[in-house]
Amino acid sequence: MRKNNFCISFFTSLIMLSPFSVTAFANSSWRWITESRPYDILPFVIVFTLFTETYFIKHFCNIERADRVFIPVFIGNIISYAMPYITDALIVRSEHLYTLSEFWDRGHFYTVGTVFLLMTLVAEIPVVYAFLKKKATNPKTLLKATFAVNVLTTVIVALTERIICRGRW
């Protein structure tokens, strides 16, 4: 039993540490290789996300009208996509080092990542659930479908960002 506990703890630690690995590049700066930045593709990924989530939730929760699903999905997505940019704006304002446009142009970050996924789930699931719980045939299915489609679209958008907007140290 003790041997199994060690193995489980060891592999759990490895899994939990892998997304948090950080490499230090001393005296180097981030440079975008491509002309496009994550905020350049934002309108396209928002449209993709809205239609994917609307269809997925409508289909799996047996809601008759797509417009009843689209409105809460739209509100939740606007909140979740705005949160990282609002956070960045507050950081830039407090540090007084760059203007907001300089920060976004020179920044060494992608918009969509693990923190963005958490913000999306916290912002979007309650909005969609509150609006659609009475229209869905099963509220638990609504929660599961909303969670699943948000994880799916976030992963797709993160991959799209990393493919289209490339940078290096």
Secondary structure by P-SEA (a helix, b strand, c coil): caaaaaaaaaaaaaaaacccbbbbbccbbbbbccccccccaaaaaaaaaaaaaaaaaaaaaccccaaaaaaaaaaaaaaaaaaaaaaaaaaaaaaccccaaaaaaacccccccaaaaaaaaaccaaaaaaacccccccaaaaaaaaaaaaaaaaaaaaaaaaaaccccc
